[in-house]
Amino acid sequence: MDTDRLYYRDSYLREFEATVLAARPVGGETEVVLDRTAFHPEGGGQPSDLGTLAGFPVLGVVERDGRVVHRVAGAVPGGAVVGRIDWDRRFDHMQQHSGQHLLSQALVRCAGAETVSFHMGDVGSTVDLATPALTREQVEAAERLTNQVIWENHPILVHVVEPSELARFELRKGTERTEQIRLVEVPDFDAIPCGGTHCRTTGEIGMVKVVRWERRGGNSRVEFLCGGRALGDYGRKNETVLRLASLLSVRDREVGDAVERLLRDSSAMKHQVEQLRRRLLDYRTSELARQAVAVGRAQVVAAVQPDSSPEDLKLMASRLTAEQGRVVLLAATGSRAHLLFARSDDLPMDAAALLRQVCATFGGRGGGQPGLAQGGIPDAGRVAEALDIAIRAVRALLAG
C-alpha cells in the first residue's frame, strides 16, 4: 500500500496522527513506514522534512517503491503515533521551492532559458538552465519580473488532474505520466507538474534575490535566495558593508570605490616595496661578494642573513655564483634555520651532498642539485656552528 501523502493536500499541516505499518532497526536507528504522513521525502531537488515521530527525532525521509520511509533516532512503537513537522524548515523549503517556480518561468520569458534541474541547498538554491550564457540584463529582468509577481500576491494553486486535462493548462514543462498528475499553478504566469510543498500565495515568498550565475559546461547555473534566506543574507552583507564603511571612513554607498582606491594604492606600494627589496638584495649581494674568502682557487661566501626569506637567499646565491669560482654558504634564521649552499658551475663541489651532510649533523634535512641545494635544521641557535662545519668541509674539498 502506497503512503497517503498529506502534504500533497495541505503543505501547512504541522502535526498529524498515523499508524505504523512497518518498523525496521538499522544501525541504531529505525526505518518507519506509516499509512499516511505529512513528512515530505527528499526528491525533486527538495530536501526532506525533519521533525519528530512518536517523540523521536526524524533524521531524514526518503521514498521507496511508493512508500515514504522515515529514518528515526529511536525505537518507534507500533500502533498509532503522532508526527510533528519542523515548521521553520518546512516553511523555508516552501519559500525556496515556490520562488524557484517563479524564477524559472521568469528566466524563460526574459532569457529563453529552460530549467533542466533544481537543487535546494542548506544555504542557497540553484537552477541549471539549458543555455550556455546569460547576460546581466537578462538576469536582472528575470529577477524584477519574479518579484513583481510575488508582490502582486497571486494565489498558488494545487491541482490533481488526469492526463487528458493537461491541455487546459499552459505548462512550462510537460510530463509523460499516464496516471493522475499533481500540478502547481500560478494563474496566468506558471504551471508545472510538481510534488513539492508550496506557499498558498506568491506574497508569502517575500522576495527572490539572484546572488550569482556562471557557466557550467553547455548550461548556466543561477544561485538564488528566497524569503527568510534573502533577508538573512541582506542583513549579513549590510553589516559587512557598514563595518567597511566605518573602517574606511566613507558612506556605505562609497565602499566599493574606496576599496578600489585602496587596492590600487596597495598595488602601487607593493611594486615600490619590491623595487626597494631588490635594491637591498643587490646591496647585500655586493657586500657578500666583497667579504668572500679565498680557499684554494675558489672564493667562499659564508654568512647568516637573519631577516631574509629562502627566496631572498636563492636570488643572492644565483647572482653570486654567476661569477666563476664561487662557493656560497648562506643561512636565514626564524623558528628554524634555513640553509642554502651553492657553487659556480666551474667548481667540482657537490652542494647537495655537502648540505645533506651538514643538516644530518644537526637533525635536519635537505636536498637539491650539485649546483644548488636547500634544507634546514631545527635549532636556529646552531646555525653559525652549521656554517663553520660547512666552511671546514669546503676547505678540505678545495684547499688543494
MOBEL-V164308 format. One record per backbone hydrogen bond with DSSP energy under -1.0 kcal/mol. NH is the residue of the N-H (numbers start at 0). CO is the residue of the C=O. E is the energy in kcal/mol with one decimal. If there is no record, write none. Layout:
BEGIN
NH_CO_E / NH_CO_E
END
This chain:
BEGIN
2_65_-1.6 / 3_34_-2.2 / 5_3_-1.0 / 5_36_-2.7 / 7_4_-1.1 / 8_5_-1.0 / 9_5_-1.9 / 12_9_-1.2 / 15_82_-2.2 / 17_80_-2.3 / 19_78_-2.6 / 20_32_-2.9 / 21_32_-1.6 / 23_30_-2.5 / 25_28_-3.0 / 28_25_-1.7 / 29_71_-2.5 / 30_23_-3.0 / 31_69_-2.8 / 32_21_-2.7 / 34_18_-2.0 / 36_3_-2.5 / 41_60_-2.8 / 42_45_-2.4 / 45_42_-1.7 / 48_39_-2.5 / 51_83_-2.4 / 52_55_-2.7 / 53_81_-2.7 / 55_52_-2.0 / 57_50_-2.8 / 58_70_-3.0 / 61_68_-2.3 / 63_66_-3.0 / 66_63_-2.2 / 68_61_-3.3 / 69_31_-3.0 / 70_59_-3.1 / 71_29_-3.0 / 72_56_-2.7 / 73_71_-1.6 / 75_73_-1.1 / 80_17_-2.8 / 82_15_-2.7 / 83_51_-2.8 / 84_13_-3.2 / 85_49_-3.0 / 86_84_-1.3 / 89_85_-2.4 / 90_86_-3.2 / 91_87_-1.9 / 92_88_-2.3 / 93_89_-2.3 / 94_90_-2.5 / 95_91_-2.5 / 96_92_-2.8 / 97_93_-2.5 / 98_94_-2.3 / 99_95_-2.0 / 100_96_-1.8 / 101_97_-1.7 / 102_98_-2.6 / 103_99_-2.9 / 104_100_-1.9 / 105_101_-2.5 / 106_102_-2.4 / 107_103_-1.5 / 108_104_-2.2 / 109_105_-2.6 / 110_106_-1.9 / 111_107_-1.4 / 112_106_-1.7 / 115_127_-3.3 / 116_127_-1.2 / 118_125_-2.6 / 119_44_-2.6 / 120_123_-2.0 / 124_223_-2.0 / 125_118_-2.8 / 126_221_-2.0 / 127_116_-2.3 / 128_219_-3.3 / 129_113_-2.7 / 130_128_-2.2 / 138_134_-2.2 / 139_135_-2.8 / 140_136_-2.2 / 141_137_-2.3 / 142_138_-2.4 / 143_139_-2.3 / 144_140_-2.4 / 145_141_-2.4 / 146_142_-2.2 / 147_143_-2.1 / 148_144_-2.1 / 149_145_-1.9 / 150_146_-2.7 / 151_147_-1.4 / 152_149_-1.6 / 155_199_-3.3 / 156_184_-3.3 / 158_182_-2.6 / 160_180_-2.9 / 164_161_-2.2 / 165_162_-1.3 / 167_164_-1.5 / 168_165_-2.2 / 170_168_-1.2 / 171_190_-2.9 / 180_160_-3.3 / 182_158_-3.4 / 183_191_-2.5 / 184_156_-3.2 / 185_189_-3.3 / 188_185_-2.3 / 189_185_-2.4 / 191_183_-1.7 / 193_181_-2.1 / 201_153_-3.0 / 204_201_-1.7 / 205_202_-1.1 / 206_204_-1.8 / 208_224_-2.9 / 210_222_-2.1 / 211_222_-1.3 / 213_220_-2.1 / 215_218_-3.1 / 218_215_-2.4 / 219_128_-1.7 / 220_213_-3.2 / 221_126_-2.6 / 222_211_-2.8 / 223_124_-2.6 / 224_208_-2.2 / 226_206_-2.2 / 228_225_-1.6 / 230_226_-2.1 / 231_227_-2.5 / 232_228_-2.5 / 233_229_-2.5 / 234_230_-2.4 / 235_231_-2.3 / 236_232_-2.5 / 237_233_-2.8 / 238_234_-2.2 / 239_235_-2.0 / 240_236_-2.6 / 241_237_-2.5 / 242_238_-2.1 / 243_239_-2.5 / 244_240_-2.8 / 245_241_-2.2 / 246_242_-2.5 / 247_243_-2.5 / 249_244_-2.2 / 253_250_-1.9 / 254_251_-1.1 / 257_253_-2.4 / 258_254_-2.7 / 259_255_-2.1 / 260_256_-2.3 / 261_257_-2.4 / 262_258_-2.6 / 263_259_-2.3 / 264_260_-2.7 / 265_261_-2.6 / 266_262_-2.5 / 267_263_-2.3 / 268_264_-2.5 / 269_265_-2.6 / 270_266_-2.1 / 271_267_-2.2 / 272_268_-3.0 / 273_269_-2.5 / 274_270_-2.1 / 275_271_-2.5 / 276_272_-2.8 / 277_273_-2.3 / 278_274_-2.1 / 279_275_-2.5 / 280_276_-2.5 / 281_277_-2.4 / 282_278_-2.2 / 283_279_-2.9 / 284_280_-2.8 / 285_281_-2.1 / 286_282_-2.4 / 287_283_-2.7 / 288_284_-2.2 / 289_285_-1.9 / 290_286_-1.2 / 291_288_-1.1 / 292_299_-2.6 / 294_297_-3.3 / 297_294_-2.3 / 298_324_-3.1 / 299_292_-3.5 / 300_326_-3.3 / 302_328_-2.0 / 304_330_-3.9 / 307_304_-1.6 / 312_308_-2.3 / 313_309_-2.2 / 314_310_-2.3 / 315_311_-2.6 / 316_312_-2.6 / 317_313_-2.3 / 318_314_-1.8 / 319_315_-2.6 / 320_316_-2.8 / 322_319_-1.2 / 326_298_-2.5 / 327_341_-3.2 / 328_300_-3.6 / 329_339_-2.8 / 330_302_-1.5 / 331_337_-2.4 / 336_376_-1.9 / 337_331_-3.1 / 338_374_-2.9 / 339_329_-2.7 / 340_372_-2.2 / 341_327_-2.5 / 342_370_-1.9 / 343_325_-2.6 / 346_343_-1.6 / 350_369_-2.8 / 353_349_-2.0 / 354_350_-2.4 / 355_351_-2.5 / 356_352_-2.0 / 357_353_-2.3 / 358_354_-3.0 / 359_355_-2.3 / 360_356_-1.1 / 362_359_-1.1 / 363_358_-3.4 / 364_375_-1.4 / 366_373_-2.4 / 368_371_-2.8 / 372_340_-2.6 / 373_366_-2.3 / 374_338_-2.1 / 375_364_-2.5 / 376_336_-1.7 / 381_378_-1.8 / 382_379_-1.3 / 385_381_-2.0 / 386_382_-2.2 / 387_383_-2.1 / 388_384_-2.0 / 389_385_-2.0 / 390_386_-2.7 / 391_387_-2.3 / 392_388_-2.1 / 393_389_-2.4 / 394_390_-2.5 / 395_391_-2.1 / 396_392_-1.8 / 397_393_-2.8 / 398_394_-2.5
END
